[in-house]
Amino acid sequence: MSKSTKLNNKYSWIVMGAIAVALLIFGGLRDSGPLTQQDRIDAITMRLACPTCQGESVYVSRASAAEAIRAEVARQVGSGLRTDDETIAYIEQRFGGQVLLVPRSTGVDSLVWALPIAALIAGAAALGIVFRKWRTSDDGAASAEDSALVDAALASKNVTESNS
């Protein structure tokens, strides 16, 4: 592989990485936002877990605790005094951190999102390094030991064939 081909290959990986990062940032920052009060209520209750149900959102659950949370969210949204995040923080304060269906993306909770991505990137980089070393370390030529082993095998084969 020539030096210019390696250089072009390196730049293509850098460009692809930059495009991937840009798309992830764009996707993370994009927010169309709910339009109506009912859309806001639905969006908020989809992010909250029912305190009595296992793994269900307040939006889906029909338990009395979920109904109470849904009514409180509707009251908060109807008053118009709080944003969606403030309403979620209020519900979290009242019912505890276990009502968050999706962990917060700040502080220590952000590690839930960052560590798997970092591990994936580190694993991919380690594989790339290992594959590159494997490719460059083996030139395909047989060593002296390999040649001696083949010669010995051929000699024993010839002896066996001549005795038959």
N, C-alpha and C positions, 0 to 999 in steps of 0.2 A: 504494500500500500504506500503510495507516494506521500510526501509531506503535504502537498497541496490538498490531496484528498482527505487526509486526516484533519487538516485545518478546516476544510469545508464541512466535514462531518461534525467537528466540534462546534462550529458556529450554528449549524442547523439544530443541534441539541439545545444550545443556549437560546435560540429564537423560539423553539417549541416550549421550553421551560418558561420563558417570559410571557408567551401567549397564554399558557396554562395559568400562571399566577394572575395575569390581568383578568382573565375570565372568572377566576375564583373571587377576586376582589369585586368585580362588577356584579357578580351574582349575589355576593354577600351584602353589598350596599344598596342594591335595588329594592325599593319598597313602593309597591303600588298603593298600599293602604286601603282599608275598608271604606266604603262610601257612606253607608247608612248606619244608623244606630244599631239595628239588628245585626248587620255585618260585623260591627265592632264587638258586640256582645258575643257573637259566635266565635270570632277570632280570639277573644280573651279566654272564653271558656274552653276552647280547644287546647290552650296552653296550660290549663290548670288540671290537676289530677283530683279525682274524687277521693276524699279522705277515708271513706269506708269501703270503696271498691278497689280491687287489686288491678292496677294497670289501666283503668278506664279514665277517660277525660271527663270533666264536668259536663262537657257538651253532649257526650253520649249517655252518661249514667242517668238513671231515673231514681236513684236513692234520695232519701230526704235531705241528707247533707249536701248532695250535689244540687238539689233544687234550691236550698237556702243560699248556696254560693252563687248560683245563677241569678237568683232574685237580687242579691247584693250587687252583683256586677251590673245588672240592668239598672238598678237604682243609681249606681255610680256613673254609668254612661249617660243615663237620662238627666242627671244633674248638670253634666257638662263641665264640672269643675276639675276633673282629673283626666290625664292622658291615659292611654292603655297601660303603659308601664307603671304609672302611679297607681292605677287600679289594681294591677297584679301585685305590686308591692304592698298595698293595703290588705289584700286578701291573704298574702303570705304572712304578714305581720299578725293578722287575726287567727289564722289557722296553722301557722308554722311552715317551715321550709318544705315539708313533705307534700304540699299541694302543688309544687312546681313540677309539671310534667316534663319540661325541658329544663335542664340546668342552666343557670345564668352564665353568661359569657364574659364575666368579669372576675377578677381576683383568682382565688384558688379554683373556683368552679370552671374557669376557662381551660384548666389543664385537662378536663374531660374531653374537650374538643381538640386541644393542641397536641397532646401526647400521641394519640394514634396517628395523626398526620406526620408528626416528626419521626415516629418509628417507621412508618411506611417509606418516607424519604430516605432515612438512614439505611434501611434495608435495601432499597433500590440502589443507592450509592455503593453499598458494600458489595452487592452482586455485580455491579458494573466494574468495580475495581478487581474483583476476583476473576471475572471472565476475561478482562483485559490481560491480567497476569498470565492466565492459562494460555491465551492465544499467543502471547509474545514469548513465553518461556519454552514452548515446544516448536522446534524448527522442522520436525518431521524426520530427521536423519536418525538412523539407528546408532546406538552407542556400541562401543567395542564389546561390552558384555552381551548385548543383544545379538550381535553378529556371531560371537562364540557359541552362544546357546543354540542358534539356528544351525550353525555348522555341525555341532554335536548331534542335534536331532536328525539332520540329514544323513550324517555318517551312520548313526544307529539304524536308520531306516534302510539304508543301502545294505548294511550287514544283514539285517533281517530278511530282506528280499533275496539276497544272494544265497542264503541258507535254505530258502524254501524251494 
